[in-house]
Amino acid sequence: MRAYLACFHDPCGAEYPVTEVIYNCPKCGGLLEARYDGAVTEPWTLKQIWRERRMSNHPLDQSGVWRYREMFPFLEEDRHVITLREGNTPILDACIASSYAAVDRIRFKHQGFNPTGSFKDNGMTAGASQAVRLGMKRVACVSTGNTSASMAAYAAAAGLEPIILIPNGNIAFGKLGQALDYGAKTLQVDANFDQILAIVRILSEKLGIYLLNSVNPFRIEGQKSIVIEMMDQLDWQVPDWIVVPGGNLGNISAFGKGASELYKQGLIAKMPKFAVIQAAGASPFYEFMKAPHEHGFVANTHPETLATAIKIGDPVSWPKAWRAVGTEGLVESVTEQEIADAKAVIGRCGIGCEPASAATLAGVRKLRAAGKIGAEDNIVAVLTGNVLKDPDYIYRYHTNQLQGPDGSSIHGTFANPPTVVPNDIEAITKLLEG
Ligand code: F0G
């Protein structure tokens, strides 16, 4: 099996060894992706191997990413793998959410069950392992919080030095706290995500630090496992729709690549359709997809949303995301109010998630109302982050104190405020009986 990097840009297609430390094509500047040549194992055999590994105590088999390692064979040696037993995330039924979106059944694949509480771990295990394989000493990223938490954890586990740059005052405390605890050198920059990405790219090159943002093609390879594990859990029955929030668009790029590789190798019988949901104040991909050829891709220089995880105006992976969505998929945008209410509904299902993740349910509801998704369609939405990532947002919503980025108040439609009671059993009894 030959693994190599290839330029994603159509006329270029230049190829490079996987051991070269590059993030864009040196010839044309296009995005890179990992590709593989050689014999592939027969689908039925692969499915058997993957099922059997669930019984194994081997660290790679216990990982919900490396269990599927035949789909991303870019490492030569297993000893380079850094795993925190990521993946293995459940697909959960959610009746209340289904009725809220007016569909028969929506299920959530909850990536918040990962070791650091977000889907980033699926990609970071691959990126960190590649860093080890390359003999890198320091790793860096810009982040809206989850990438940095994940990178810090995997770097710490690998004995690498994590350096994170985050937009000052714009990431949730749960995420910042994680990075501090995992020992990352943390730089809070007075700039937004897109501006800091430009800085960290230059710094990485100048200082020989390995960049672990999703422009790193190995991150994408790891994140493919979310779709692979999903199909395995669904006994290879492909849903009609896979719904995902869109920020820097790495995840949708990974899903598209993963699904099309499964399809080409005969592991699934059809392609799922993808729906990408963005926050209305940070929706350049949504704007682009309305008429892709009219103005080209136009970045939003002032992205705004309380769903800070997806507060990104210039997503690097948009060309890959465009391919993934294709002509069958959909891109939608949802308001702050819609995100906040959908989040509370997901909470009421006993599931919970962070704000960005809830954009999925808000999006399905909107697409259903517009008749673009059918009531009987088989839908799996991906919840990208854990409910505990952003407790401040939750408290404000449930106490009717949440305000949008423009200062407008967001109504706690499903508010469930706590009640302060005196230290008096009679009074408490009265309250509970009333
Ligand atoms: N949901 C959550 C919870 C995220 O943290 C992110 C991205 C997304 C969705 C969007 O995914 O960028 O692949 O389209 N967070 C990044 C970060 C940007 O730095 O943690 P995407």
Residues whose N, C-alpha, C, O or C-beta is under 5 A from the ligand:
A	BS01	F0G	V142 S143 T144 G145 N146 T147 S148 P245 G246 G247 N248 L249 G250 N251 I252 A309 I310 A356 S357 T384 G385
